[in-house]
Amino acid sequence: MQIYSPQNITYNETTLWLNFTFNETNVDTCWYFYNSTNTTLDNCSNTTFTAINNALSTLYLYINDSAGNENSTWISFTVDTQAPLITMHSPQNQSMYNQDTLAFTWTVTDNLDPSITCNLSVDGNIVGSYI
């Protein structure tokens, strides 16, 4: 049994496709366990499901045959639909400065990705990238 989707990547939407294959001629039942719930798959068919937003998740897929033999596999993935929060500390918005050089300070917060790259853009031109 193999899961093709979801993959071990980050998605920016919560409706995901569960796409899998298996090699069993005497299938009895297929189901998946996700978000503390077992869901039976009619005719062992691929389906869509609603993923937990802004979290790392693991989905377990199970199949058993008419003799009671069971097999399973799993996949971990992330859903992140929230943009990072950027707080500009200086310079202050709409302030006037009599200086040739300004110091820009900010903080960026993202619950799922602590290693965000920020680009500083002045008049539409990127003047620096910072992690």
DOBAKOL-743267 format. One record per residue: residue number from 1; residue in one letter; chain; x, y, z of N, C-alpha, C in turn. Coordinates in nm, 4 decimals. Last residue first. Layout:
// DOBAKOL-743267
i=NUM aa=a ch=A n.c1=X n.c2=Y n.c3=Z ca.c1=X ca.c2=Y ca.c3=Z c.c1=X c.c2=Y c.c3=Z
...
***
This chain:
// DOBAKOL-743267
i=131 aa=i ch=A n.c1=1.7393 n.c2=3.6769 n.c3=0.7530 ca.c1=1.6753 ca.c2=3.5582 ca.c3=0.8123 c.c1=1.6534 c.c2=3.5857 c.c3=0.9594
i=130 aa=y ch=A n.c1=1.7058 n.c2=3.9168 n.c3=0.4943 ca.c1=1.7465 ca.c2=3.8840 ca.c3=0.6305 c.c1=1.6702 c.c2=3.7625 c.c3=0.6803
i=129 aa=s ch=A n.c1=1.8145 n.c2=4.1090 n.c3=0.2246 ca.c1=1.7392 ca.c2=3.9922 ca.c3=0.2697 c.c1=1.7943 c.c2=3.9476 c.c3=0.4025
i=128 aa=g ch=A n.c1=1.7913 n.c2=4.4368 n.c3=0.0752 ca.c1=1.8529 ca.c2=4.3390 ca.c3=0.1654 c.c1=1.7588 c.c2=4.2258 c.c3=0.1968
i=127 aa=v ch=A n.c1=1.6612 n.c2=4.5885 n.c3=-0.1050 ca.c1=1.7946 ca.c2=4.6362 ca.c3=-0.0648 c.c1=1.8618 c.c2=4.5423 c.c3=0.0337
i=126 aa=i ch=A n.c1=1.4479 n.c2=4.5752 n.c3=-0.3737 ca.c1=1.4968 ca.c2=4.4987 ca.c3=-0.2588 c.c1=1.6399 c.c2=4.5444 c.c3=-0.2288
i=125 aa=n ch=A n.c1=1.2477 n.c2=4.8453 n.c3=-0.4629 ca.c1=1.3738 ca.c2=4.7747 ca.c3=-0.4884 c.c1=1.4187 c.c2=4.7025 c.c3=-0.3613
i=124 aa=g ch=A n.c1=1.0276 n.c2=4.9978 n.c3=-0.3954 ca.c1=1.0083 ca.c2=4.8849 ca.c3=-0.4849 c.c1=1.1333 c.c2=4.8061 c.c3=-0.5172
i=123 aa=d ch=A n.c1=1.1276 n.c2=5.1802 n.c3=-0.2089 ca.c1=1.0772 ca.c2=5.2290 ca.c3=-0.3379 c.c1=1.0682 c.c2=5.1164 c.c3=-0.4415
i=122 aa=v ch=A n.c1=1.2901 n.c2=4.9212 n.c3=-0.0619 ca.c1=1.2774 ca.c2=5.0665 ca.c3=-0.0573 c.c1=1.2405 c.c2=5.1129 c.c3=-0.1977
i=121 aa=s ch=A n.c1=1.2556 n.c2=4.6270 n.c3=0.1237 ca.c1=1.2347 ca.c2=4.6894 ca.c3=-0.0057 c.c1=1.2143 c.c2=4.8394 c.c3=0.0140
i=120 aa=l ch=A n.c1=1.3929 n.c2=4.3523 n.c3=0.2655 ca.c1=1.3722 ca.c2=4.4946 ca.c3=0.2874 c.c1=1.3679 c.c2=4.5621 c.c3=0.1513
i=119 aa=n ch=A n.c1=1.2627 n.c2=4.0334 n.c3=0.3127 ca.c1=1.3279 ca.c2=4.1228 ca.c3=0.2174 c.c1=1.2921 c.c2=4.2659 c.c3=0.2529
i=118 aa=c ch=A n.c1=1.3172 n.c2=3.7623 n.c3=0.5313 ca.c1=1.2492 ca.c2=3.8899 ca.c3=0.5062 c.c1=1.3315 c.c2=3.9711 c.c3=0.4066
i=117 aa=t ch=A n.c1=1.2645 n.c2=3.4233 n.c3=0.5822 ca.c1=1.3497 ca.c2=3.5227 ca.c3=0.5188 c.c1=1.2667 c.c2=3.6465 c.c3=0.4894
i=116 aa=i ch=A n.c1=1.2153 n.c2=3.2330 n.c3=0.8782 ca.c1=1.1575 ca.c2=3.3109 ca.c3=0.7689 c.c1=1.2619 c.c2=3.4079 c.c3=0.7136
i=115 aa=s ch=A n.c1=1.2197 n.c2=3.0032 n.c3=1.0629 ca.c1=1.3325 ca.c2=3.0492 ca.c3=0.9817 c.c1=1.2832 c.c2=3.1235 c.c3=0.8576
i=114 aa=p ch=A n.c1=0.9934 n.c2=2.9045 n.c3=1.1917 ca.c1=1.0736 ca.c2=3.0050 ca.c3=1.2613 c.c1=1.1886 c.c2=3.0615 c.c3=1.1785
i=113 aa=d ch=A n.c1=0.6965 n.c2=2.8195 n.c3=1.0998 ca.c1=0.8240 ca.c2=2.8341 ca.c3=1.0295 c.c1=0.9081 c.c2=2.9423 c.c3=1.0963
i=112 aa=l ch=A n.c1=0.4665 n.c2=2.8150 n.c3=1.2558 ca.c1=0.5110 ca.c2=2.6910 ca.c3=1.1930 c.c1=0.6477 c.c2=2.6995 c.c3=1.1274
i=111 aa=n ch=A n.c1=0.4206 n.c2=3.0730 n.c3=1.3585 ca.c1=0.4161 ca.c2=2.9576 ca.c3=1.4487 c.c1=0.4723 c.c2=2.8299 c.c3=1.3878
i=110 aa=d ch=A n.c1=0.6049 n.c2=3.3498 n.c3=1.3045 ca.c1=0.5282 ca.c2=3.2488 ca.c3=1.2322 c.c1=0.5343 c.c2=3.1220 c.c3=1.3161
i=109 aa=t ch=A n.c1=0.6938 n.c2=3.6864 n.c3=1.3210 ca.c1=0.6493 ca.c2=3.5686 ca.c3=1.3952 c.c1=0.5699 c.c2=3.4776 c.c3=1.3023
i=108 aa=v ch=A n.c1=0.9396 n.c2=3.9324 n.c3=1.3202 ca.c1=0.8537 ca.c2=3.8473 ca.c3=1.2393 c.c1=0.8208 c.c2=3.7233 c.c3=1.3216
i=107 aa=t ch=A n.c1=1.0190 n.c2=4.2718 n.c3=1.3859 ca.c1=1.0119 ca.c2=4.1331 ca.c3=1.4308 c.c1=0.9123 c.c2=4.0596 c.c3=1.3416
i=106 aa=w ch=A n.c1=1.2531 n.c2=4.5285 n.c3=1.2952 ca.c1=1.1224 ca.c2=4.4643 ca.c3=1.2913 c.c1=1.1334 c.c2=4.3274 c.c3=1.3568
i=105 aa=t ch=A n.c1=1.4209 n.c2=4.8248 n.c3=1.1993 ca.c1=1.4092 ca.c2=4.7124 ca.c3=1.2922 c.c1=1.2664 c.c2=4.6610 c.c3=1.2891
i=104 aa=f ch=A n.c1=1.6449 n.c2=5.0141 n.c3=1.0185 ca.c1=1.5164 ca.c2=4.9462 ca.c3=1.0137 c.c1=1.5198 c.c2=4.8303 c.c3=1.1122
i=103 aa=a ch=A n.c1=1.7985 n.c2=5.3212 n.c3=1.0346 ca.c1=1.8030 ca.c2=5.1836 ca.c3=1.0841 c.c1=1.6608 c.c2=5.1277 c.c3=1.0813
i=102 aa=l ch=A n.c1=1.9119 n.c2=5.5295 n.c3=0.7716 ca.c1=1.8082 ca.c2=5.4925 ca.c3=0.8683 c.c1=1.8273 c.c2=5.3472 c.c3=0.9100
i=101 aa=t ch=A n.c1=2.1112 n.c2=5.7935 n.c3=0.6569 ca.c1=2.1030 ca.c2=5.6509 ca.c3=0.6887 c.c1=1.9963 c.c2=5.6283 c.c3=0.7947
i=100 aa=d ch=A n.c1=2.0915 n.c2=6.0632 n.c3=0.6347 ca.c1=2.1160 ca.c2=5.9885 ca.c3=0.5121 c.c1=2.0978 c.c2=5.8380 c.c3=0.5339
i=99 aa=q ch=A n.c1=1.8364 n.c2=6.2470 n.c3=0.8012 ca.c1=1.9536 ca.c2=6.1606 ca.c3=0.8049 c.c1=1.9682 c.c2=6.0938 c.c3=0.6693
i=98 aa=n ch=A n.c1=1.6034 n.c2=6.3685 n.c3=0.9174 ca.c1=1.7089 ca.c2=6.4452 ca.c3=0.8524 c.c1=1.8382 c.c2=6.3663 c.c3=0.8590
i=97 aa=y ch=A n.c1=1.2788 n.c2=6.2338 n.c3=0.8784 ca.c1=1.4128 ca.c2=6.2175 ca.c3=0.9322 c.c1=1.5093 c.c2=6.3020 c.c3=0.8504
i=96 aa=m ch=A n.c1=0.9396 n.c2=6.1990 n.c3=0.9704 ca.c1=1.0388 ca.c2=6.2726 ca.c3=0.8921 c.c1=1.1745 c.c2=6.2586 c.c3=0.9600
i=95 aa=s ch=A n.c1=0.7059 n.c2=5.9281 n.c3=0.9520 ca.c1=0.7938 ca.c2=6.0162 ca.c3=1.0281 c.c1=0.8936 c.c2=6.0815 c.c3=0.9340
i=94 aa=q ch=A n.c1=0.5274 n.c2=5.7323 n.c3=0.8607 ca.c1=0.5047 ca.c2=5.8727 ca.c3=0.8250 c.c1=0.5861 c.c2=5.9700 c.c3=0.9095
i=93 aa=n ch=A n.c1=0.6081 n.c2=5.4984 n.c3=1.1110 ca.c1=0.5305 ca.c2=5.5285 ca.c3=0.9916 c.c1=0.5063 c.c2=5.6790 c.c3=0.9789
i=92 aa=q ch=A n.c1=0.9416 n.c2=5.4919 n.c3=1.2390 ca.c1=0.7982 ca.c2=5.5050 ca.c3=1.2610 c.c1=0.7294 c.c2=5.5461 c.c3=1.1314
i=91 aa=p ch=A n.c1=1.1923 n.c2=5.2631 n.c3=1.1139 ca.c1=1.1434 ca.c2=5.3953 ca.c3=1.1537 c.c1=0.9905 c.c2=5.3953 c.c3=1.1689
i=90 aa=s ch=A n.c1=1.1003 n.c2=5.0384 n.c3=1.3794 ca.c1=1.1528 ca.c2=5.1679 ca.c3=1.3355 c.c1=1.1990 c.c2=5.1550 c.c3=1.1911
i=89 aa=h ch=A n.c1=0.9261 n.c2=4.8195 n.c3=1.3957 ca.c1=0.9568 ca.c2=4.8988 ca.c3=1.5149 c.c1=1.0137 c.c2=5.0359 c.c3=1.4784
i=88 aa=m ch=A n.c1=0.6764 n.c2=4.6310 n.c3=1.2489 ca.c1=0.7827 ca.c2=4.7270 ca.c3=1.2216 c.c1=0.8025 c.c2=4.8129 c.c3=1.3460
i=87 aa=t ch=A n.c1=0.5976 n.c2=4.3003 n.c3=1.2502 ca.c1=0.5803 ca.c2=4.4222 ca.c3=1.3294 c.c1=0.7005 c.c2=4.5126 c.c3=1.3052
i=86 aa=i ch=A n.c1=0.4292 n.c2=4.0510 n.c3=1.0796 ca.c1=0.5448 ca.c2=4.1404 ca.c3=1.0762 c.c1=0.5112 c.c2=4.2660 c.c3=1.1554
i=85 aa=l ch=A n.c1=0.3383 n.c2=3.7206 n.c3=1.0811 ca.c1=0.3056 ca.c2=3.8509 ca.c3=1.1400 c.c1=0.4333 c.c2=3.9343 c.c3=1.1446
i=84 aa=p ch=A n.c1=0.2856 n.c2=3.5134 n.c3=0.7911 ca.c1=0.3649 ca.c2=3.5568 ca.c3=0.9064 c.c1=0.3199 c.c2=3.6945 c.c3=0.9536
i=83 aa=a ch=A n.c1=-0.0431 n.c2=3.3866 n.c3=0.7157 ca.c1=0.0762 ca.c2=3.4623 ca.c3=0.6782 c.c1=0.1552 c.c2=3.4975 c.c3=0.8039
i=82 aa=q ch=A n.c1=-0.1788 n.c2=3.0656 n.c3=0.7404 ca.c1=-0.1646 ca.c2=3.1979 ca.c3=0.8014 c.c1=-0.0338 c.c2=3.2629 c.c3=0.7585
i=81 aa=t ch=A n.c1=-0.1934 n.c2=2.8110 n.c3=0.6524 ca.c1=-0.2677 ca.c2=2.9105 ca.c3=0.5747 c.c1=-0.2552 c.c2=3.0510 c.c3=0.6319
i=80 aa=d ch=A n.c1=-0.0456 n.c2=2.5186 n.c3=0.6426 ca.c1=-0.0141 ca.c2=2.6525 ca.c3=0.6939 c.c1=-0.0829 c.c2=2.7556 c.c3=0.6054
i=79 aa=v ch=A n.c1=-0.0178 n.c2=2.1874 n.c3=0.7190 ca.c1=-0.1058 ca.c2=2.2856 ca.c3=0.6555 c.c1=-0.0774 c.c2=2.4192 c.c3=0.7230
i=78 aa=t ch=A n.c1=0.2055 n.c2=1.9168 n.c3=0.6611 ca.c1=0.1729 ca.c2=2.0399 ca.c3=0.7330 c.c1=0.0755 c.c2=2.1221 c.c3=0.6506
i=77 aa=f ch=A n.c1=0.2368 n.c2=1.5619 n.c3=0.7171 ca.c1=0.2318 ca.c2=1.6801 ca.c3=0.6318 c.c1=0.1929 c.c2=1.7994 c.c3=0.7179
i=76 aa=s ch=A n.c1=0.3079 n.c2=1.2138 n.c3=0.7100 ca.c1=0.3026 ca.c2=1.3394 ca.c3=0.7854 c.c1=0.3093 c.c2=1.4556 c.c3=0.6875
i=75 aa=i ch=A n.c1=0.1540 n.c2=0.8995 n.c3=0.6656 ca.c1=0.2202 ca.c2=1.0151 ca.c3=0.6042 c.c1=0.2040 c.c2=1.1354 c.c3=0.6968
i=74 aa=w ch=A n.c1=0.1549 n.c2=0.5373 n.c3=0.6765 ca.c1=0.1231 ca.c2=0.6702 ca.c3=0.7282 c.c1=0.2012 c.c2=0.7760 c.c3=0.6517
i=73 aa=t ch=A n.c1=-0.0029 n.c2=0.2140 n.c3=0.6573 ca.c1=0.1059 ca.c2=0.3054 ca.c3=0.6263 c.c1=0.0646 c.c2=0.4427 c.c3=0.6771
i=72 aa=s ch=A n.c1=-0.0900 n.c2=-0.1317 n.c3=0.7087 ca.c1=-0.1082 ca.c2=0.0125 ca.c3=0.7271 c.c1=0.0163 c.c2=0.0872 c.c3=0.6810
i=71 aa=n ch=A n.c1=-0.2890 n.c2=-0.4285 n.c3=0.7008 ca.c1=-0.1678 ca.c2=-0.3570 ca.c3=0.6654 c.c1=-0.1953 c.c2=-0.2084 c.c3=0.6838
i=70 aa=e ch=A n.c1=-0.4202 n.c2=-0.7396 n.c3=0.8180 ca.c1=-0.4248 ca.c2=-0.5932 ca.c3=0.8136 c.c1=-0.2883 c.c2=-0.5374 c.c3=0.7769
i=69 aa=n ch=A n.c1=-0.6311 n.c2=-1.0176 n.c3=0.7664 ca.c1=-0.4947 ca.c2=-0.9628 ca.c3=0.7631 c.c1=-0.5019 c.c2=-0.8126 c.c3=0.7429
i=68 aa=g ch=A n.c1=-0.8834 n.c2=-1.1270 n.c3=0.7431 ca.c1=-0.8508 ca.c2=-1.0525 ca.c3=0.8643 c.c1=-0.7091 c.c2=-1.0007 c.c3=0.8713
i=67 aa=a ch=A n.c1=-0.9581 n.c2=-1.2350 n.c3=0.5085 ca.c1=-0.9039 ca.c2=-1.3290 ca.c3=0.6065 c.c1=-0.8646 c.c2=-1.2592 c.c3=0.7365
i=66 aa=s ch=A n.c1=-1.0269 n.c2=-1.0189 n.c3=0.3533 ca.c1=-1.1367 ca.c2=-1.1013 ca.c3=0.4038 c.c1=-1.0892 c.c2=-1.2072 c.c3=0.5035
i=65 aa=d ch=A n.c1=-0.7987 n.c2=-0.7590 n.c3=0.4654 ca.c1=-0.8586 ca.c2=-0.8478 ca.c3=0.3664 c.c1=-0.9634 c.c2=-0.9365 c.c3=0.4324
i=64 aa=n ch=A n.c1=-0.7664 n.c2=-0.4070 n.c3=0.5351 ca.c1=-0.7641 ca.c2=-0.5477 ca.c3=0.5749 c.c1=-0.8344 c.c2=-0.6303 c.c3=0.4686
i=63 aa=i ch=A n.c1=-0.5785 n.c2=-0.1109 n.c3=0.5669 ca.c1=-0.6552 ca.c2=-0.1983 ca.c3=0.4798 c.c1=-0.6528 c.c2=-0.3376 c.c3=0.5429
i=62 aa=y ch=A n.c1=-0.5237 n.c2=0.2339 n.c3=0.6605 ca.c1=-0.5316 ca.c2=0.0910 ca.c3=0.6917 c.c1=-0.6121 c.c2=0.0180 c.c3=0.5849
i=61 aa=l ch=A n.c1=-0.3256 n.c2=0.5167 n.c3=0.7200 ca.c1=-0.4144 ca.c2=0.4488 ca.c3=0.6262 c.c1=-0.4067 c.c2=0.2984 c.c3=0.6521
i=60 aa=y ch=A n.c1=-0.2920 n.c2=0.8079 n.c3=0.9113 ca.c1=-0.2653 ca.c2=0.6637 ca.c3=0.9036 c.c1=-0.3701 c.c2=0.5998 c.c3=0.8135
i=59 aa=l ch=A n.c1=-0.1434 n.c2=1.1215 n.c3=0.9086 ca.c1=-0.2587 ca.c2=1.0440 ca.c3=0.8669 c.c1=-0.2142 c.c2=0.8991 c.c3=0.8523
i=58 aa=t ch=A n.c1=-0.0351 n.c2=1.3856 n.c3=1.1073 ca.c1=-0.0035 ca.c2=1.2523 ca.c3=1.0573 c.c1=-0.1345 c.c2=1.1807 c.c3=1.0277
i=57 aa=s ch=A n.c1=0.0596 n.c2=1.7351 n.c3=1.0885 ca.c1=-0.0348 ca.c2=1.6257 ca.c3=1.1090 c.c1=0.0215 c.c2=1.4946 c.c3=1.0571
i=56 aa=l ch=A n.c1=0.1242 n.c2=2.0552 n.c3=1.2046 ca.c1=0.1860 ca.c2=1.9350 ca.c3=1.1494 c.c1=0.0941 c.c2=1.8196 c.c3=1.1843
i=55 aa=a ch=A n.c1=-0.0968 n.c2=2.3324 n.c3=1.1385 ca.c1=-0.0424 ca.c2=2.2265 ca.c3=1.2232 c.c1=0.0307 c.c2=2.1218 c.c3=1.1398
i=54 aa=n ch=A n.c1=-0.2940 n.c2=2.5010 n.c3=1.0197 ca.c1=-0.1791 ca.c2=2.5535 ca.c3=1.0925 c.c1=-0.1219 c.c2=2.4524 c.c3=1.1907
i=53 aa=n ch=A n.c1=-0.5839 n.c2=2.2967 n.c3=1.0271 ca.c1=-0.5171 ca.c2=2.4179 ca.c3=0.9822 c.c1=-0.4035 c.c2=2.4561 c.c3=1.0767
i=52 aa=i ch=A n.c1=-0.6253 n.c2=1.9642 n.c3=0.9422 ca.c1=-0.6154 ca.c2=2.0590 ca.c3=1.0531 c.c1=-0.5320 c.c2=2.1775 c.c3=1.0065
i=51 aa=a ch=A n.c1=-0.8103 n.c2=1.8921 n.c3=0.6398 ca.c1=-0.6915 ca.c2=1.8854 ca.c3=0.7252 c.c1=-0.6982 c.c2=1.9904 c.c3=0.8350
i=50 aa=t ch=A n.c1=-1.0680 n.c2=1.7104 n.c3=0.5194 ca.c1=-1.0346 ca.c2=1.8428 ca.c3=0.5708 c.c1=-0.9214 c.c2=1.8292 c.c3=0.6714
i=49 aa=f ch=A n.c1=-1.0369 n.c2=1.5105 n.c3=0.2211 ca.c1=-1.0617 ca.c2=1.5268 ca.c3=0.3641 c.c1=-1.0200 c.c2=1.6673 c.c3=0.4048
i=48 aa=t ch=A n.c1=-1.1338 n.c2=1.3078 n.c3=-0.0596 ca.c1=-1.0802 ca.c2=1.4312 ca.c3=-0.0021 c.c1=-1.1123 c.c2=1.4314 c.c3=0.1466
i=47 aa=t ch=A n.c1=-1.0264 n.c2=0.9812 n.c3=-0.1763 ca.c1=-1.1246 ca.c2=1.0781 ca.c3=-0.1295 c.c1=-1.0553 c.c2=1.2083 c.c3=-0.0927
i=46 aa=n ch=A n.c1=-1.0205 n.c2=0.6534 n.c3=-0.3277 ca.c1=-0.9560 ca.c2=0.7794 ca.c3=-0.2930 c.c1=-1.0637 c.c2=0.8809 c.c3=-0.2577
i=45 aa=s ch=A n.c1=-1.1968 n.c2=0.3670 n.c3=-0.1947 ca.c1=-1.1723 ca.c2=0.4703 ca.c3=-0.2961 c.c1=-1.0946 c.c2=0.5883 c.c3=-0.2393
i=44 aa=c ch=A n.c1=-1.3002 n.c2=0.1325 n.c3=-0.0831 ca.c1=-1.1551 ca.c2=0.1610 ca.c3=-0.0741 c.c1=-1.1125 c.c2=0.2655 c.c3=-0.1769
i=43 aa=n ch=A n.c1=-1.5741 n.c2=0.1424 n.c3=-0.0807 ca.c1=-1.5085 ca.c2=0.0753 ca.c3=-0.1938 c.c1=-1.3578 c.c2=0.0984 c.c3=-0.1976
i=42 aa=d ch=A n.c1=-1.5485 n.c2=0.4085 n.c3=0.1448 ca.c1=-1.6381 ca.c2=0.3273 ca.c3=0.0626 c.c1=-1.5644 c.c2=0.2731 c.c3=-0.0582
i=41 aa=l ch=A n.c1=-1.3501 n.c2=0.4123 n.c3=0.4138 ca.c1=-1.3493 ca.c2=0.4541 ca.c3=0.2739 c.c1=-1.4357 c.c2=0.3586 c.c3=0.1927
i=40 aa=t ch=A n.c1=-1.4105 n.c2=0.5280 n.c3=0.7422 ca.c1=-1.4146 ca.c2=0.4172 ca.c3=0.6469 c.c1=-1.4244 c.c2=0.4723 c.c3=0.5054
i=39 aa=t ch=A n.c1=-1.2151 n.c2=0.6923 n.c3=0.9694 ca.c1=-1.3099 ca.c2=0.7155 ca.c3=0.8606 c.c1=-1.2999 c.c2=0.6004 c.c3=0.7617
i=38 aa=n ch=A n.c1=-1.1512 n.c2=0.7636 n.c3=1.3072 ca.c1=-1.1438 ca.c2=0.6638 ca.c3=1.2003 c.c1=-1.2518 c.c2=0.6943 c.c3=1.0977
i=37 aa=t ch=A n.c1=-0.9955 n.c2=1.0411 n.c3=1.4630 ca.c1=-1.1174 ca.c2=0.9826 ca.c3=1.4071 c.c1=-1.0833 c.c2=0.8790 c.c3=1.3003
i=36 aa=s ch=A n.c1=-0.7856 n.c2=1.2056 n.c3=1.5430 ca.c1=-0.8513 ca.c2=1.1213 ca.c3=1.6439 c.c1=-0.9791 c.c2=1.0550 c.c3=1.5946
i=35 aa=n ch=A n.c1=-0.6873 n.c2=1.3020 n.c3=1.2975 ca.c1=-0.7482 ca.c2=1.3945 ca.c3=1.3935 c.c1=-0.8371 c.c2=1.3171 c.c3=1.4928
i=34 aa=y ch=A n.c1=-0.7343 n.c2=0.9959 n.c3=1.1329 ca.c1=-0.6818 ca.c2=1.1322 ca.c3=1.1263 c.c1=-0.7590 c.c2=1.2179 c.c3=1.2249
i=33 aa=f ch=A n.c1=-0.7143 n.c2=0.6961 n.c3=0.9765 ca.c1=-0.7226 ca.c2=0.7555 ca.c3=1.1098 c.c1=-0.6557 c.c2=0.8913 c.c3=1.1028
i=32 aa=y ch=A n.c1=-0.9029 n.c2=0.5352 n.c3=0.7192 ca.c1=-0.7901 ca.c2=0.6163 ca.c3=0.7639 c.c1=-0.8204 c.c2=0.6724 c.c3=0.9010
i=31 aa=w ch=A n.c1=-0.9713 n.c2=0.2159 n.c3=0.5643 ca.c1=-1.0071 ca.c2=0.3305 ca.c3=0.6466 c.c1=-0.8808 c.c2=0.4098 c.c3=0.6766
i=30 aa=c ch=A n.c1=-1.1171 n.c2=-0.0571 n.c3=0.3958 ca.c1=-1.0109 ca.c2=0.0442 ca.c3=0.3989 c.c1=-1.0598 c.c2=0.1585 c.c3=0.4869
i=29 aa=t ch=A n.c1=-1.1987 n.c2=-0.4066 n.c3=0.4019 ca.c1=-1.2238 ca.c2=-0.2693 ca.c3=0.4458 c.c1=-1.0981 c.c2=-0.1842 c.c3=0.4318
i=28 aa=d ch=A n.c1=-1.1415 n.c2=-0.6316 n.c3=0.2282 ca.c1=-1.2614 ca.c2=-0.6241 ca.c3=0.3106 c.c1=-1.2940 c.c2=-0.4782 c.c3=0.3426
i=27 aa=v ch=A n.c1=-1.0054 n.c2=-0.7599 n.c3=-0.0684 ca.c1=-1.0187 ca.c2=-0.6468 ca.c3=0.0233 c.c1=-1.1507 c.c2=-0.6563 c.c3=0.0993
i=26 aa=n ch=A n.c1=-0.8553 n.c2=-0.9561 n.c3=-0.2207 ca.c1=-0.9669 ca.c2=-0.9902 ca.c3=-0.1319 c.c1=-0.9880 c.c2=-0.8823 c.c3=-0.0260
i=25 aa=t ch=A n.c1=-0.6361 n.c2=-0.8549 n.c3=-0.3572 ca.c1=-0.7522 ca.c2=-0.8987 ca.c3=-0.4346 c.c1=-0.8742 c.c2=-0.9277 c.c3=-0.3479
i=24 aa=e ch=A n.c1=-0.4194 n.c2=-0.5876 n.c3=-0.3309 ca.c1=-0.4924 ca.c2=-0.6884 ca.c3=-0.2540 c.c1=-0.6177 c.c2=-0.7259 c.c3=-0.3311
i=23 aa=n ch=A n.c1=-0.2299 n.c2=-0.3420 n.c3=-0.3321 ca.c1=-0.2283 ca.c2=-0.4636 ca.c3=-0.4123 c.c1=-0.2886 c.c2=-0.5757 c.c3=-0.3281
i=22 aa=f ch=A n.c1=-0.3122 n.c2=0.0074 n.c3=-0.3569 ca.c1=-0.2828 ca.c2=-0.1135 ca.c3=-0.2807 c.c1=-0.2883 c.c2=-0.2320 c.c3=-0.3752
i=21 aa=t ch=A n.c1=-0.2748 n.c2=0.3643 n.c3=-0.3420 ca.c1=-0.2924 ca.c2=0.2398 ca.c3=-0.4157 c.c1=-0.2614 c.c2=0.1242 c.c3=-0.3217
i=20 aa=f ch=A n.c1=-0.4231 n.c2=0.6915 n.c3=-0.2888 ca.c1=-0.3405 ca.c2=0.5787 ca.c3=-0.2508 c.c1=-0.3663 c.c2=0.4605 c.c3=-0.3441
i=19 aa=n ch=A n.c1=-0.4947 n.c2=1.0111 n.c3=-0.1886 ca.c1=-0.4776 ca.c2=0.9287 ca.c3=-0.3079 c.c1=-0.3799 c.c2=0.8169 c.c3=-0.2733
i=18 aa=l ch=A n.c1=-0.6741 n.c2=1.2488 n.c3=-0.0571 ca.c1=-0.6121 ca.c2=1.1244 ca.c3=-0.0120 c.c1=-0.6118 c.c2=1.0300 c.c3=-0.1311
i=17 aa=w ch=A n.c1=-0.6410 n.c2=1.5920 n.c3=-0.0865 ca.c1=-0.6762 ca.c2=1.4704 ca.c3=-0.1566 c.c1=-0.6019 c.c2=1.3544 c.c3=-0.0917
i=16 aa=l ch=A n.c1=-0.7673 n.c2=1.8499 n.c3=0.1323 ca.c1=-0.6591 ca.c2=1.7723 ca.c3=0.0710 c.c1=-0.7129 c.c2=1.6436 c.c3=0.0113
i=15 aa=t ch=A n.c1=-0.8415 n.c2=2.1575 n.c3=0.2370 ca.c1=-0.9036 ca.c2=2.0459 ca.c3=0.1662 c.c1=-0.7955 c.c2=1.9727 c.c3=0.0883
i=14 aa=t ch=A n.c1=-0.6811 n.c2=2.3652 n.c3=0.3324 ca.c1=-0.7192 ca.c2=2.2587 ca.c3=0.4247 c.c1=-0.7898 c.c2=2.1410 c.c3=0.3577
i=13 aa=e ch=A n.c1=-0.3789 n.c2=2.5062 n.c3=0.1938 ca.c1=-0.5241 ca.c2=2.4904 ca.c3=0.1961 c.c1=-0.5576 c.c2=2.3704 c.c3=0.2828
i=12 aa=n ch=A n.c1=-0.1097 n.c2=2.4998 n.c3=0.1559 ca.c1=-0.1691 ca.c2=2.6279 ca.c3=0.1952 c.c1=-0.3209 c.c2=2.6251 c.c3=0.1838
i=11 aa=y ch=A n.c1=0.1140 n.c2=2.2459 n.c3=0.2822 ca.c1=0.0030 ca.c2=2.2872 ca.c3=0.1968 c.c1=-0.0522 c.c2=2.4201 c.c3=0.2471
i=10 aa=t ch=A n.c1=0.4340 n.c2=2.1104 n.c3=0.2873 ca.c1=0.3424 ca.c2=2.2071 ca.c3=0.3473 c.c1=0.2407 c.c2=2.2509 c.c3=0.2438
i=9 aa=i ch=A n.c1=0.4886 n.c2=1.7508 n.c3=0.2657 ca.c1=0.5193 ca.c2=1.8894 ca.c3=0.2315 c.c1=0.4232 c.c2=1.9804 c.c3=0.3087
i=8 aa=n ch=A n.c1=0.4643 n.c2=1.4606 n.c3=0.2062 ca.c1=0.5321 ca.c2=1.5182 ca.c3=0.3225 c.c1=0.5841 c.c2=1.6582 c.c3=0.2874
i=7 aa=q ch=A n.c1=0.1408 n.c2=1.4522 n.c3=0.0466 ca.c1=0.2833 ca.c2=1.4241 ca.c3=0.0529 c.c1=0.3412 c.c2=1.4900 c.c3=0.1765
i=6 aa=p ch=A n.c1=-0.1874 n.c2=1.2964 n.c3=0.0637 ca.c1=-0.0933 ca.c2=1.4083 ca.c3=0.0687 c.c1=0.0511 c.c2=1.3590 c.c3=0.0731
i=5 aa=s ch=A n.c1=-0.0812 n.c2=1.1009 n.c3=-0.2084 ca.c1=-0.1219 ca.c2=1.2341 ca.c3=-0.1637 c.c1=-0.2088 c.c2=1.2175 c.c3=-0.0398
i=4 aa=y ch=A n.c1=0.0074 n.c2=0.8434 n.c3=-0.2187 ca.c1=0.0647 ca.c2=0.9405 ca.c3=-0.3129 c.c1=0.0326 c.c2=1.0834 c.c3=-0.2734
i=3 aa=i ch=A n.c1=0.0770 n.c2=0.5705 n.c3=-0.0207 ca.c1=0.0042 ca.c2=0.6981 ca.c3=-0.0239 c.c1=0.0784 c.c2=0.7915 c.c3=-0.1191
i=2 aa=q ch=A n.c1=0.0533 n.c2=0.2230 n.c3=-0.0807 ca.c1=0.1324 ca.c2=0.3451 ca.c3=-0.0910 c.c1=0.0417 c.c2=0.4666 c.c3=-0.0969
i=1 aa=m ch=A n.c1=0.0853 n.c2=-0.1170 n.c3=0.0000 ca.c1=0.0000 ca.c2=0.0000 ca.c3=0.0000 c.c1=0.0902 c.c2=0.1237 c.c3=0.0000
***
